[in-house]
């Protein structure tokens, strides 16, 4: 074995540590089994039709590299755009990372909110660009401040709506205004939770050449394990994403099951979405009645603020319920993000546990 030194990673890699699930979360997998996992904003369990489709897949689906063109065509038809304007990716995360690699480089900036989807600042830094983070917590979306941060060095601006982890949403008019007034900036709307929201700006954003929308099968569709997301934008920008991405971003199994979900009867999905909206309102009201703070959310979760969030999370964990908590001493350190299960029995269990703990 050679004793010669190995090449050091580039500075932008050294500046970003590897992502790991939050160590502060209660119910660590290695020590306690948590049968009710409400920490990752995952959707409902797939219905029987998807499982039957999985059983029906043949060996060739596993054997062959799979092109996403058929799913892209299905999504394009659903969205009313040409298939050249849709790129299927390995989750919406992959789409966001590709957008960063395509639009950013050292010396450029990206405008984000703080907090936002936690992977976005990492993707920005890995390109050598600098994130410009606009505070957005406990106040309305700071549209003027966000837009004011866009300048000649800005390669992209990222709006996550409904925002993760807060659940707050940006109005369609604010998104459109930012994109229209800044035609030289790529404006990316990450709409991973849009199915749970009051309005969907996708169609209007897609009329603008500098706007890109990213979406996913992980939340409303309950298919996070498939790792299928997609981006929609102009044919030119989608060409950039194909250039910087892998030719076979996800498996044939994932593509077939995602297509099956699109083609299936949507009654179950609609019922699930209605159920989550009801739970979301009831959970926020319960938390307020028990002395916590719970701002309005348009995601499939509620971000509650507690006198001692970690103690509440530990007490829930002791009852077999896992929620997302954040590092102490940070702006989110006194809050818990609680996914709405979308199931009457599981929601009753959550409500009962919170009542016991907070009373």
ABEGO torsion letter per residue (X at the ends): XBABBBBBBBAAAAABBBBBBBAABBGBAAABBBABBAAAGBBBBBBAAAAAAAAABBAAAAABBBBAAAAAAAAAAAAGBBAAABBBBBEAAAAAAAAAAAABBBGBBBBBBOBBBAAAAAAAAAAGBBBBBBBBBGBBBBAAAAAAABBAABABBBBBOBBOAAGBBBBAAAAAAAAAABAABBBBBBAAAAAABABBAAAAAAABAABBBBBBAABAAGAAAAGBBBBBBBAAAAAAAAAABBABABBAAAAAAAAAAAABBAAAAAAAAAAAAAAAAAAAAAAAAAGBBBBBBABABBBBBBABAAAAAAAAAAAGBBBBBBBBGBAAAABBBBBBAGBAAAAAAAAAAAAAAAX
